[in-house]
Amino acid sequence: MSINNTVALLKEMVAKQEAEQAAAKEIARQLEEEITPEVIEQAE
């Protein structure tokens, strides 16, 4: 495998990880909006 192929592969892997991280942050943000004190109270 050439250096160029290796670099391209690494860039692809980094881009995928960044996309997954962005998705995880969005899920966390949505959960923070949904989990209100009232919801916690109902769960207890």
ZIFEN-V428269 format. One record per run of one state. SS is the DSSP state (alpha for helix, beta for strand, coil for the rest). FROM is the first residue (numbers start at 0). TO is the last residue. If there is no record, write none. Layout:
ss=[SS SS]
from=[FROM FROM]
to=[TO TO]
//
This chain:
ss=[coil alpha coil alpha coil]
from=[0 2 34 36 43]
to=[1 33 35 42 43]
//
